């Protein structure tokens, strides 16, 4: 019997990031350390840099409206 064998424990952590293009109305995301509810998503055509831009209108838990524009592959922390 070998005592020097190492056993690895593997934990599967679900991916809690969504790309900007995958967001939908009603999703909860994290913007500037605030939890926001997505109100509106608008995806533009391909621009100079070769990627589409996503315009996200969201409301914070305090009722503030936030509008940000990010590339389509920008990762957001997603809360289910």
N, C-alpha and C positions, 0 to 999 in steps of 0.2 A: 504494500500500500504506500502510495506516495503522498507525503504530507505537504510538499512544497508546491502543489498545484494551486493556481489562482483561479477562482471562479468569478466571472464578471456578472454583475447584475445589471440588466438592461431595463431602463424605465422609458416608456414611450410617452412623450409629452406632446399633446396635440398642438398643431401650429395655430397660434392665436393671432396671427398677422394676416391681414388681407391687403391686397394691392388696391390702389385707389380706384382702378377700373372695375373691381369686383364689389365695391360698396353699393348698397341699395338703400332706398328710403326706409327709415325706421331702424337702421343699424346704430349701435352705440360704439363710438370710437373715442380715442384719447387724443385731444389736441391741447398742447401747452399745459400738460398735467391737469386737464379738466375733462370730465366725461361729457361727451356731447352726443346728441341725437341727430342723425342725418335727416335733413328736411328735403333736400333737393340735390340731384346729381346731374351735371351737364358735361358731356365729353365732346371736345373740339376735334377738328380735323388735324391731320399730321402737320407739324410746324417745321421751322427751319432746322431744329435739332433732330428731326426724324422721329419724334414721339408725339403722341397726342397728349393734350392737357386735360385735366379733370377739374371742373369747378365744383366745389363742395360747399353747400350752405347748410349750416348746422346750428343747433340751439344748445347752449350750456344748461346745466342744472339750475343756474341762477336766472335763466331766462334771457341771457344775452345772445344775440345773433352773431355768428362768425361765418365769414366767407373766405375760403382759401382756394388757391389754385396750385395744383401739384402735377408732376408728370404721371402718366398712367401706371407706371410700375412702382410708385412710391409706397412703402409699407406703412400701414396703420395698425396700431394695437386695436383689436376687435374684442368686444365683450358680448357674449351670447346672452 
